[in-house]
Amino acid sequence: MRNILLIEDDDKVIQQVTAAFNQDDYNLLIAETGMKGYQLALKNLPDLVICSYEMFESFENDMLHKLRDDSVFTSTPFIFLDEKKLGRKEKKGLNLGFDYFIMKPFSSSELQKIAKLALEKSDAVAQKSEKKLSELRGSLSFALPHEFFTPLNGILGFTDILINDLGSLSKNEVRQMLQYIHKDALRLKKLTENFLAFAQLEVISKDPEKIAALTNTYYLNAKEIVKSTAVSMARDAGREDDLILELEDGAVRISEGYLNKVMAELISNAFKFSEKDTPVIVSLYSNDTSVMLTIADSGRGMTPKQIASVGAYMQFDRMQQEQQGSGLGLIIAKKITELHGGEFKIESTPGEGTKVHLIFDN
């Protein structure tokens, strides 16, 4: 049964809406004031809200925005009733969050049709969200235990040997174990940093003021930062000879820290998913209107479906190929680029390689 909330004080409209939804499939909740409507919504979680413009305007505490600010009602559809042709008012209603409009007087069939459309659209969004959530749960349940426990088990195993058998170990054996412990600790550190970075970007993406601050950042020496990061990533991968730099001068609207993070994640991926003795090309080209950064490898590549599915914690073909990382690096780079007003594009062919383009307007 669907809960429908009507916020209206006109008896004729109430009667008409009641008649339209006098069916077993619907449970109609009626509120004759905006505050009562707000309280009923919180208590009953309606699937659809119908509200007259007069009631909306008279509710001084802004009932609609109160509901829309609550994550529970983010996808709840709203139908707006008014007695006149809306014109500018309709535009205002759209900006305030109404999804559908009906002029008074209206027929029961018209209202039923719009309500059905609104509910079907809401269901489709909910199903899509649930599918994404299921994919996320699956990726999390598979990837995260591996990513946390593999290095953690290594650290625990080697420290246990050092504690219990230190006297029988040579200096070289102790040094090797400490190197393994250090490597696993760095892996855990990066995993933790990426989780925190992703959470921070999610917060920023919902704050217009923070987004505006990001897009007003202007870093002039992109070439040197890109070069420094690329050389560092190549050295860490033991593939200095595979790195090819094609860098022009170019000013990018992004801070040094964020540019460093984006390039580190993308270049690290390029080395991780391509074979030694194959090139990784990092380029920066600039013209009068834009700057483009490109990271290209000749690795295993991605399918169109994989490119479209790029998201948090998503890893591809893990059962076929072992890979380290939570799957956060690519989406972090994408989010940082887009939050700075840039365009993030992936071109890839399975078995041939991948190119990631970052395009920023001047």
N, C-alpha and C positions, 0 to 999 in steps of 0.2 A: 504494500500500500504506500502511495506517495503522499507525503505531507506538503500541503500548499498553504502558504501564509498570505493572507489578504490584509493589507493595511489600508483601510478605507472607512470614512464616516458617512458616506452617502448611502442611505437605506436602499435606494433603487439599485445602485451598483452592487451592493452586498447581496441583494436578492437574486440579481442576475448571475453573479459569479457562483452563488450557492447552487442555483439551478444547473449551471454549466458543469459543475463538478459533483453533482449528486449521484455519484457512482461508487461501487464497492472498491474501485481501484484508487480512490482519492480520499484523503482526510483533510478537510478544509478547516484551517485555523483562522479566526477573524480577530483583528485588533482594530479598535476604533481610535487609537492614538498611536503616535510614533513610538513613544516609550514602551507601551504595552507590546507593540510589534517587536521591538528590540528584545524585550524579555521573553516573549513567546519563541522567538528565533533561537535564543540561547538554550531554552529548555527543550524544544522539540526538533531542532536541526532540520528545517524545511528543505525539501528538494527544489522548491520554486518559491520565489517571493513576487507578489503582485502589489504594486504600490501606486497610489495616485500622486500626481505632481503636487497637488494642494497639500496632501498629508506630508509629503517629503519636505516642502518648503516650510511648513509650520513646525517641523520638529527641530527646535533650535540647537539640540545637541548632535545633529547630523547622524541620524540613525544608520543611513546607508554606509557612510564611511566607517562607522563603528563596526558594522558587520563585515565589511570588506577588509578591514584591518585584521580581523580574526582569521587565522589560517584555515579554520574549519569551513568558512564560507567563501573562500577564494574562488571556487568554481561554481558556486550556486548562482543560477540564472535569475535575473530580475526583469520583470515586465513593468513598463511605465504606462500609466493611464492618464490621458488628458482630454479636455473638452475642446481644445482648439488645435488647428494645424500648428505644428511645433516650430518650424523654421529655426531661428537661432536657439530657441529653447531646447529643441531636439539635440542640437550640437552640445549644448550645456549638459543635457542628460547623459549623452554618450561619454563626455568627459568625467561625469560623476560616477559612472559605472553601470548605467542601465544597459541591458542587452537588447531589449525588444520594446516596441512602442505600439499602442493601440489607441485609436481615437474614440472618445465617447460621443454619441452612443455607439455601441458595438453589438454585434450579434453573438449569441452563445457559441455558434459554430466557429466564428472567427477566433474567439478567445480559446476555444478548445484546440483549434489548429495551431495557434501560436504556442500554447502551453505544451502541446505534444512535441513540436519542433524544438522548443527550448530544452525539454527533458531529454529528448533523444540526443541532442548535441552534448548536453552535460554528461550523459551516459557514455558517449563515445570518448569524451575527454578523460573520464574516470577510468575507462577500460585501457586507454592508451597509457595513462599514468601508472596503472596497476601492472601493465606489461613491463614498463620500464623499471618499476620497482622490483618486480620479480627477477628481471635480468640482473639488476644491481645486487639483489640478495644472493643470487647464484654466484656472481663474480666475487662478491665479498666472502661468501662461505668457502669458496675454493681458494682464492688467492691470498686472503689475509692470514689465515693460519700458517700457510706455507711461508709467507714473507716475514712474519714475526718469529715463528718457531725455528726455522732453518738457521738463521744467524744466532738466535738465542741458544739453541742446542749446541752450536759450535762453541760459543763462549763458555757455556756451562761445562761442556765436555773437557775442553783444554784446561780450564781453571781447576777442575777436579783432579786432573793428572798432575798439574803443578803443585797442588796442595798435598797430594798423597804420595807422589813419587819424585819430588824435587831432588832429593839426594842422589837418585840414580840417573838423573838426566845430565847430558852434557850441556855446555853453554850454547852450542849451536842448536841443539834440540829445543832448549828453552826459548832461544831467540825466534826460532821458526814458529813455535806455539804462540808466542806473544804477537808475532806478525799476523797470524790467523785471527787471533782475538781482536786485534786492532781493526782488521779488515771487516770482520763481522759487526763490530761496534759501529763503524762508519756506515755500514749498510742499514743498521737500525736507526742511526741518526738521520740519514737521508729520508727514510720512510716516515719518521716522525715529523721531520720538517715539511715534507710534502703534504701530509695530512693537515698540519696547521696552516700551511700556505693556501690549500684548497678551501679550508673553512673561512679564512680571512677574505679570500676573493668572493666567496658566496655572500658574506656580509656586505662587502663593498658594492657588489652588483645590485643590491637592494637599497642603496643610499645615493640618491641623485647628487648630493653635495660632494660626496667622496668621488663619484664618477667624474664630476666636473673638475675636481682638483687633479685627477689623473690626466685628463685630456688637455689640461693647461700646462702640464710638465713638458719641458723642451730640453732635450739632451743633444748637444752639438757634436760630440766626438764619437759617434757610433762606430766608426771604423776601428778605432783603437780598442774599444771594449770588445767588439766582435772578434778581432784578431787575438786578443789576450785570452778570451774564453775558449776559442777554438783550439789554440795551441795547448792550453791546459788540459782540455778534454782528450786531445790526441795523445798527449803524454800519459795521461792516466790509463788510456786504453792500450798503450804500447804501440801506437800506430802513427807516429809522427810522420813517417814517409808516405802515408796514405792521404794526408791532409793537403788539399789544394785550396788556396785562398785567392779570391778574385774580388778585391775590395776597393771601391771608390769612396771618396768623401761623401758623407750624407748626414743630414740632420734629421733625427727621428724624435717624434713626440712621445718620449718614454724616459723614465728615470734610469740612472745607471744600474741600480739594484734590480729593477724588473727586467731590463734588457739582458743583464747578465744571467738571470734566472731562466728566461726564455731560451736564450742561446745554449746554455748549459744542458737543459733538458733535451732540446732537439738534436744537438750535436752528439750528446751521449747516446741517444737512441740510434742515430745514424751509424755510429761505430758498433753499438751492441748488436744490431740486426743486419750487419753486413760482414763479409769475410775479410780477414787480413789480406793485404796486397790488392784490395779493390779501393778505388778512390772515394773519398768523402769531400764533396766540393761545397765550400761556404762562400757565398757571393753577396755583395752589396752593390746595387746599382741605383743611381739617382738621376732624376730629370727635373724639369721645372715644376711638375705637379705632384710627384710622389717619390717615395723611397721604397725599394723592394729588397728584402733579405730572403735568401734562398739557401736551404740546406738540402743537398742531393746526395743520395747514396746508390749503390748498385746491389742492394741486399735483397731480402726475400719478398719485399713489397706487400701491398695490401689490396684486398678486393674492394670493389665499389661498395658492397654491403658493409665491410669493416670500416671504411672511411665514413660512411653515413652513421655508423654506430659509435663513433668516437665519443666517449663519455667517461665520467668518473669511475675509476676502478675497473674499467673494461680492459681485458687482455685477450689477445687473439691466438688461437691455435696452441694454447698452453699445453694441451695433452700431447701435441705432436713435437713441440719444441720447448725445452726448458728456457725460462727467462726470469731474470730478476727484476724486481720492481712491482709496485702496486698497481701500475696502469694509470697513475695520476699525472705523470710527467707531460703527456701530450695534451690532456685537457687543461692543465695548469697553463701551459704555453698558449693555448687557444684563448682561454679566459683573459689572461693578461693582455694579449694582443687586442682583443675585441673591447675590453674595458678602456683601452687607450685610443679607441676609435679606429683601430686598424682592421684589416681583412686577413683572415687566416684561411689558406687554401692548401689542400693536399692533392697531389697528382701521383698516382702510383699504379704499377703493373706488377701482378704477382710474378715472382721469379726474376724480375728485371730491376726493381729498385723503386725508391720513393723520393719525391721532391716536396718539400714543405715551403710555401711562400708566405711571407709576412709583408703586407703592403700598407704603408702609412702615407696619408696625404701630407704635403708640405704645409 
